[in-house]
Amino acid sequence: MLDTRPRRLTYSRILDLGAIHILWPDDVPNQHWLSLGRPNSNQQQLGDDLTRRHRFILIPGVVSRHSWNLIFDTGKAAGAHDEAVGDHFALDRRLQP
């Protein structure tokens, strides 16, 4: 199931690390949002607000308390990062049960 669709690993270098707004776990308005579940309209509204105000947003991941996600609007962030480069990759089949 893990490797049923083609995947790409995309990477880019942010030119000014000061342009990254960090939303720390303690600053998330509802701590339940840090758990897996279907996003609700309040979460979407927060994301819309953050992307309106900041070029890059680093937010806590929900898959693991040790992961983070970087989100950005490619149009708004144009010129603030190196061109994104992508490679095709396959997930390690040893991860499948």
DSSP file (Angstrom, degrees, kcal/mol; ACC not computed):
  #  RESIDUE AA STRUCTURE BP1 BP2  ACC     N-H-->O    O-->H-N    N-H-->O    O-->H-N    TCO  KAPPA ALPHA  PHI   PSI    X-CA   Y-CA   Z-CA
    1    1 A M    >         0   0    0      0, 0.0     3,-0.9     0, 0.0     4,-0.2   0.000 360.0 360.0 360.0 -31.4    0.0    0.0    0.0
    2    2 A L  T 3   +     0   0    0      1,-0.3     3,-0.3     2,-0.1    89,-0.1   0.825 360.0  40.2 -67.9 -30.0    2.8    2.4    0.7
    3    3 A D  T 3  S+     0   0    0      1,-0.2    -1,-0.3    87,-0.1     4,-0.1  -0.209  77.7 110.3-116.0  42.7    4.3    2.3   -2.8
    4    4 A T  S <  S+     0   0    0     -3,-0.9    -1,-0.2     2,-0.1    -2,-0.1   0.629  75.2  49.0 -92.2 -14.3    1.2    2.3   -5.0
    5    5 A R  S    S-     0   0    0     -3,-0.3     2,-0.1    -4,-0.2    -1,-0.0  -0.939  91.8-102.7-125.0 148.2    1.6    5.8   -6.4
    6    6 A P        -     0   0    0      0, 0.0     2,-0.3     0, 0.0    84,-0.1  -0.414  44.0-161.2 -63.3 143.2    4.6    7.6   -7.9
    7    7 A R  E     -A   89   0A   0     82,-0.7    82,-1.8    -2,-0.1     2,-0.4  -0.911  12.2-155.6-129.3 155.3    6.3   10.0   -5.4
    8    8 A R  E     -A   88   0A   0     -2,-0.3     2,-0.7    80,-0.2    80,-0.2  -0.993   9.9-147.2-130.2 138.4    8.6   12.9   -5.6
    9    9 A L  E     -A   87   0A   0     78,-2.9    78,-2.1    -2,-0.4     2,-0.4  -0.930  24.5-167.4-101.3 117.1   11.0   14.2   -3.0
   10   10 A T  E     +A   86   0A   0     -2,-0.7     2,-0.3    76,-0.2    76,-0.2  -0.884   9.1 175.5-112.0 136.7   11.2   18.0   -3.5
   11   11 A Y  E     +A   85   0A   0     74,-2.6    74,-2.7    -2,-0.4     2,-0.3  -0.973   7.2 168.3-140.2 155.2   13.7   20.2   -1.9
   12   12 A S        -     0   0    0     -2,-0.3     2,-0.5    72,-0.2    72,-0.1  -0.968  31.9-117.8-157.7 157.2   14.7   23.9   -1.9
   13   13 A R        -     0   0    0     -2,-0.3    69,-2.8    70,-0.1     2,-0.4  -0.918  22.1-136.7-107.6 125.1   16.9   26.2    0.1
   14   14 A I  B     -B   81   0B   0     -2,-0.5    67,-0.3    67,-0.2     3,-0.2  -0.672  10.7-152.3 -78.9 128.3   15.3   29.1    1.9
   15   15 A L  S    S+     0   0    0     65,-2.2     2,-0.5    -2,-0.4    -1,-0.1   0.827  83.3  35.0 -75.6 -33.0   17.6   32.1    1.3
   16   16 A D    >   -     0   0    0     64,-0.6     3,-2.4     1,-0.1    -1,-0.2  -0.904  62.9-168.2-125.9 101.8   16.7   34.0    4.5
   17   17 A L  G >  S+     0   0    0     -2,-0.5     3,-1.6     1,-0.3    -1,-0.1   0.753  86.5  70.1 -62.4 -22.3   15.9   31.8    7.5
   18   18 A G  G 3  S+     0   0    0      1,-0.3    -1,-0.3    -3,-0.1    -3,-0.0   0.638  85.2  70.0 -67.1 -13.1   14.5   34.8    9.3
   19   19 A A  G <  S+     0   0    0     -3,-2.4    37,-1.2    61,-0.1     2,-0.6   0.503  78.0  98.3 -81.6  -3.5   11.6   34.7    6.8
   20   20 A I  E <   -c   56   0C   0     -3,-1.6     2,-0.5    -4,-0.1    37,-0.2  -0.764  62.9-154.3 -90.6 120.8   10.4   31.5    8.5
   21   21 A H  E     -c   57   0C   0     35,-2.8    37,-3.0    -2,-0.6     2,-0.6  -0.828  12.7-149.2 -90.2 126.1    7.6   32.0   11.0
   22   22 A I  E     -c   58   0C   0     -2,-0.5     2,-0.9    35,-0.2    37,-0.2  -0.861   7.9-159.2-101.3 123.7    7.6   29.2   13.6
   23   23 A L        -     0   0    0     35,-2.8     5,-0.1    -2,-0.6    -2,-0.0  -0.862  21.6-149.9 -98.0  99.2    4.3   28.1   15.1
   24   24 A W    >>  -     0   0    0     -2,-0.9     3,-2.0     1,-0.1     4,-0.5  -0.340  22.9-111.9 -69.7 150.5    5.5   26.3   18.3
   25   25 A P  G >4 S+     0   0    0      0, 0.0     3,-1.2     0, 0.0    -1,-0.1   0.860 118.7  55.0 -51.6 -39.5    3.4   23.5   19.7
   26   26 A D  G 34 S+     0   0    0      1,-0.2     5,-0.1     3,-0.0    -2,-0.0   0.693 104.2  56.3 -69.2 -16.4    2.4   25.6   22.7
   27   27 A D  G <4 S+     0   0    0     -3,-2.0    -1,-0.2     3,-0.0    -3,-0.1   0.492  76.0 111.3 -93.4  -4.5    1.1   28.3   20.4
   28   28 A V  S << S-     0   0    0     -3,-1.2     3,-0.1    -4,-0.5     6,-0.1  -0.586  71.3-135.3 -69.7 125.1   -1.3   26.0   18.5
   29   29 A P  S    S+     0   0    0      0, 0.0     2,-0.5     0, 0.0    -1,-0.1   0.790  91.2  30.8 -56.4 -32.5   -4.7   27.3   19.6
   30   30 A N    >   -     0   0    0      1,-0.1     3,-2.2    -3,-0.0     4,-0.2  -0.963  69.0-154.2-131.5 114.2   -6.2   23.9   20.2
   31   31 A Q  G >  S+     0   0    0     -2,-0.5     3,-1.4     1,-0.3    -1,-0.1   0.709  92.7  70.0 -63.7 -19.9   -3.8   21.1   21.3
   32   32 A H  G >  S+     0   0    0      1,-0.3     3,-1.6     2,-0.2    -1,-0.3   0.727  83.9  72.2 -67.1 -20.6   -6.1   18.5   19.8
   33   33 A W  G <  S+     0   0    0     -3,-2.2    -1,-0.3     1,-0.3    -2,-0.2   0.659  84.4  67.9 -68.2 -14.1   -5.0   19.8   16.4
   34   34 A L  G <  S+     0   0    0     -3,-1.4     2,-0.3    -4,-0.2    -1,-0.3   0.336  90.8  78.7 -87.4   7.6   -1.6   18.1   17.1
   35   35 A S  S <  S-     0   0    0     -3,-1.6    28,-0.1     1,-0.1    27,-0.1  -0.819  96.9 -88.9-112.0 154.0   -3.3   14.7   16.8
   36   36 A L  S    S+     0   0    0     26,-0.4     2,-0.3    -2,-0.3    -2,-0.1  -0.332  73.4 110.2 -59.9 140.3   -4.2   12.9   13.6
   37   37 A G  S    S-     0   0    0     -4,-0.1    25,-0.0    -3,-0.0     3,-0.0  -0.927  72.4 -58.7 168.7 173.1   -7.7   13.7   12.4
   38   38 A R        -     0   0    0     -2,-0.3    -2,-0.0     1,-0.1     0, 0.0  -0.596  59.4-113.5 -75.4 128.6   -9.7   15.4    9.8
   39   39 A P        -     0   0    0      0, 0.0     2,-0.2     0, 0.0    -1,-0.1  -0.321  33.0-149.5 -61.3 143.1   -8.8   19.1    9.5
   40   40 A N     >  -     0   0    0      1,-0.0     4,-2.2    -3,-0.0     3,-0.3  -0.596  29.7 -96.3-109.0 175.6  -11.7   21.4   10.5
   41   41 A S  H  > S+     0   0    0      1,-0.2     4,-2.3     2,-0.2     5,-0.1   0.812 121.8  56.6 -63.8 -31.0  -12.6   24.9    9.4
   42   42 A N  H  > S+     0   0    0      2,-0.2     4,-2.2     1,-0.2    -1,-0.2   0.901 108.3  47.3 -67.5 -39.3  -10.8   26.6   12.3
   43   43 A Q  H  > S+     0   0    0     -3,-0.3     4,-2.5     2,-0.2    -2,-0.2   0.917 112.9  48.9 -64.9 -43.0   -7.6   24.8   11.4
   44   44 A Q  H  X S+     0   0    0     -4,-2.2     4,-2.5     1,-0.2    -2,-0.2   0.881 109.9  51.7 -64.7 -37.7   -8.0   25.8    7.8
   45   45 A Q  H  X S+     0   0    0     -4,-2.3     4,-2.4     2,-0.2    -1,-0.2   0.908 109.2  50.0 -65.5 -42.0   -8.7   29.4    8.8
   46   46 A L  H  X S+     0   0    0     -4,-2.2     4,-2.8     2,-0.2    -2,-0.2   0.936 111.6  48.8 -61.1 -46.3   -5.5   29.5   10.9
   47   47 A G  H  X S+     0   0    0     -4,-2.5     4,-2.5     1,-0.2    -2,-0.2   0.906 111.1  49.8 -60.4 -42.8   -3.5   28.1    7.9
   48   48 A D  H  X S+     0   0    0     -4,-2.5     4,-1.5     2,-0.2    -1,-0.2   0.914 112.3  48.1 -61.1 -43.3   -5.0   30.7    5.6
   49   49 A D  H  X S+     0   0    0     -4,-2.4     4,-1.7     2,-0.2    -2,-0.2   0.922 112.2  48.4 -64.6 -45.0   -4.2   33.5    8.1
   50   50 A L  H  X S+     0   0    0     -4,-2.8     4,-2.1     1,-0.2    -2,-0.2   0.915 111.9  48.3 -63.6 -43.0   -0.6   32.3    8.5
   51   51 A T  H  < S+     0   0    0     -4,-2.5    -1,-0.2     1,-0.2    -2,-0.2   0.778 109.6  54.2 -70.7 -24.5    0.0   32.0    4.8
   52   52 A R  H  < S+     0   0    0     -4,-1.5    -1,-0.2    -5,-0.2    -2,-0.2   0.872 117.5  35.7 -70.3 -37.3   -1.4   35.5    4.3
   53   53 A R  H  < S+     0   0    0     -4,-1.7     2,-0.3    -5,-0.1    -2,-0.2   0.686 118.9  43.3 -92.7 -20.5    1.0   37.0    6.8
   54   54 A H     <  -     0   0    0     -4,-2.1     3,-0.1    -5,-0.2   -34,-0.1  -0.943  60.2-143.7-133.3 148.4    4.2   35.0    6.3
   55   55 A R  S    S+     0   0    0    -36,-0.4    18,-0.6    -2,-0.3     2,-0.4   0.921  94.0  19.2 -71.1 -44.9    6.2   33.7    3.4
   56   56 A F  E     -cD  20  72C   0    -37,-1.2   -35,-2.8    16,-0.1     2,-0.4  -0.977  66.7-166.8-130.1 140.4    7.1   30.5    5.2
   57   57 A I  E     -cD  21  71C   0     14,-2.3    14,-2.9    -2,-0.4     2,-0.6  -0.993   7.5-157.8-130.3 125.8    5.5   28.7    8.2
   58   58 A L  E     +cD  22  70C   0    -37,-3.0   -35,-2.8    -2,-0.4    12,-0.2  -0.912  23.8 178.7-101.3 117.7    7.1   25.9   10.1
   59   59 A I  E     - D   0  69C   0     10,-3.1    10,-3.1    -2,-0.6   -35,-0.1  -0.887  33.8 -96.6-123.0 150.3    4.4   24.0   11.9
   60   60 A P  E     - D   0  68C   0      0, 0.0     8,-0.3     0, 0.0     2,-0.2  -0.351  40.5-125.3 -62.1 141.6    4.4   20.9   14.2
   61   61 A G        -     0   0    0      6,-2.9     6,-0.2     3,-0.3     8,-0.0  -0.494   7.4-150.3 -82.2 158.6    3.7   17.7   12.4
   62   62 A V  S    S+     0   0    0     -2,-0.2   -26,-0.4     1,-0.1     3,-0.2   0.614  88.9  68.0-103.0 -16.8    0.9   15.4   13.6
   63   63 A V  S    S+     0   0    0      1,-0.3     2,-0.3   -28,-0.1    -1,-0.1   0.889 119.7   5.9 -69.5 -37.9    2.4   12.1   12.5
   64   64 A S    >   -     0   0    0      3,-0.1     3,-1.8   -29,-0.0    -3,-0.3  -0.996  64.5-132.1-145.2 141.1    5.2   12.4   15.0
   65   65 A R  T 3  S+     0   0    0     -2,-0.3    -4,-0.0     1,-0.3    -3,-0.0   0.588 111.1  58.3 -65.9  -8.6    5.8   14.9   17.8
   66   66 A H  T 3  S+     0   0    0     -6,-0.1     2,-0.3     2,-0.0    -1,-0.3   0.291  93.0  85.9-103.5   7.7    9.3   15.0   16.4
   67   67 A S    <   -     0   0    0     -3,-1.8    -6,-2.9    -6,-0.2     2,-0.3  -0.782  54.0-166.5-112.8 155.6    8.4   16.1   12.9
   68   68 A W  E     -D   60   0C   0     -2,-0.3     2,-0.4    -8,-0.3   -10,-0.0  -0.943   9.5-145.4-134.5 154.7    7.7   19.6   11.4
   69   69 A N  E     -D   59   0C   0    -10,-3.1   -10,-3.1    -2,-0.3     2,-0.6  -0.981   5.7-150.0-123.3 136.2    6.1   20.7    8.2
   70   70 A L  E     -D   58   0C   0     -2,-0.4     2,-0.4   -12,-0.2   -12,-0.2  -0.922  21.1-175.7-103.4 121.5    7.2   23.8    6.2
   71   71 A I  E     +D   57   0C   0    -14,-2.9   -14,-2.3    -2,-0.6     2,-0.3  -0.911  10.1 154.4-119.4 147.5    4.3   25.3    4.3
   72   72 A F  E     -D   56   0C   0     -2,-0.4     2,-0.6   -16,-0.2   -16,-0.1  -0.982  45.1-111.5-164.2 156.5    4.3   28.2    1.9
   73   73 A D     >  -     0   0    0    -18,-0.6     4,-2.4    -2,-0.3     5,-0.2  -0.851  27.7-145.6 -90.6 119.1    2.6   29.8   -1.1
   74   74 A T  T  4 S+     0   0    0     -2,-0.6     4,-0.3     1,-0.2    -1,-0.1   0.831  97.2  50.5 -60.5 -33.4    4.9   29.4   -4.1
   75   75 A G  T >4 S+     0   0    0      1,-0.2     3,-0.9     2,-0.2    -1,-0.2   0.934 113.3  43.7 -69.0 -45.5    3.8   32.7   -5.5
   76   76 A K  T 34 S+     0   0    0      1,-0.2    -2,-0.2   -21,-0.1    -1,-0.2   0.824 116.2  48.3 -68.7 -31.2    4.3   34.6   -2.4
   77   77 A A  T >< S+     0   0    0     -4,-2.4     3,-2.5   -22,-0.1     4,-0.4   0.389  79.3 134.6 -91.4   3.2    7.7   32.9   -1.7
   78   78 A A  T <  S+     0   0    0     -3,-0.9     4,-0.1    -4,-0.3    -3,-0.1  -0.285  76.8  13.7 -55.8 133.2    9.0   33.5   -5.2
   79   79 A G  T 3  S+     0   0    0      2,-0.4    -1,-0.3     1,-0.1    -2,-0.1   0.299 107.3  89.4  84.0  -9.8   12.6   34.7   -5.0
   80   80 A A  S <  S+     0   0    0     -3,-2.5   -65,-2.2     2,-0.1   -64,-0.6   0.413  91.6  34.2 -99.0   0.3   12.9   33.8   -1.3
   81   81 A H  B    S-B   14   0B   0     -4,-0.4    -2,-0.4   -67,-0.3   -67,-0.2  -0.987  90.2 -95.6-148.6 156.2   14.2   30.3   -2.0
   82   82 A D        -     0   0    0    -69,-2.8    -2,-0.1    -2,-0.3     3,-0.1  -0.280  64.1 -75.7 -63.5 158.7   16.3   28.5   -4.6
   83   83 A E        -     0   0    0      1,-0.1    -1,-0.2   -71,-0.1     2,-0.2  -0.331  56.2-108.8 -57.3 134.9   14.4   26.8   -7.3
   84   84 A A        -     0   0    0     -3,-0.1     2,-0.4   -72,-0.1   -72,-0.2  -0.445  33.6-161.7 -68.9 137.6   12.8   23.6   -6.1
   85   85 A V  E     -A   11   0A   0    -74,-2.7   -74,-2.6    -2,-0.2     2,-0.4  -0.959   5.8-163.3-121.0 138.8   14.3   20.4   -7.4
   86   86 A G  E     -A   10   0A   0     -2,-0.4     2,-0.4   -76,-0.2   -76,-0.2  -0.946   8.9-167.9-128.9 148.0   12.6   17.1   -7.3
   87   87 A D  E     -A    9   0A   0    -78,-2.1   -78,-2.9    -2,-0.4     2,-0.2  -0.969  27.3-117.5-127.3 144.4   13.6   13.5   -7.6
   88   88 A H  E     +A    8   0A   0     -2,-0.4     2,-0.3   -80,-0.2   -80,-0.2  -0.573  42.6 172.6 -73.0 144.1   11.4   10.5   -8.1
   89   89 A F  E     -A    7   0A   0    -82,-1.8   -82,-0.7    -2,-0.2     2,-0.4  -0.992  25.9-142.2-150.9 159.2   11.7    8.1   -5.2
   90   90 A A        -     0   0    0     -2,-0.3     2,-0.1   -84,-0.1   -87,-0.1  -0.946  29.8-111.2-120.1 142.5   10.1    4.9   -4.0
   91   91 A L        -     0   0    0     -2,-0.4     2,-0.3   -89,-0.1   -88,-0.0  -0.433  44.7 -94.0 -68.8 146.4    9.5    4.1   -0.3
   92   92 A D    >   -     0   0    0      1,-0.2     3,-2.2    -2,-0.1     4,-0.3  -0.475  29.4-145.0 -63.9 119.4   11.6    1.3    1.1
   93   93 A R  G >  S+     0   0    0     -2,-0.3     3,-1.4     1,-0.3    -1,-0.2   0.692  93.8  74.5 -63.8 -18.4    9.5   -1.9    0.7
   94   94 A R  G 3  S+     0   0    0      1,-0.3    -1,-0.3     3,-0.1    -2,-0.1   0.674  85.1  67.2 -68.1 -14.2   10.9   -3.1    4.0
   95   95 A L  G <  S+     0   0    0     -3,-2.2    -1,-0.3     2,-0.0    -2,-0.2   0.683  81.8  92.4 -77.7 -17.4    8.6   -0.6    5.7
   96   96 A Q    <         0   0    0     -3,-1.4    -3,-0.0    -4,-0.3     0, 0.0  -0.551 360.0 360.0 -78.6 140.8    5.6   -2.6    4.5
   97   97 A P              0   0    0      0, 0.0    -1,-0.1     0, 0.0    -3,-0.1   0.518 360.0 360.0 -67.9 360.0    4.2   -5.2    7.0
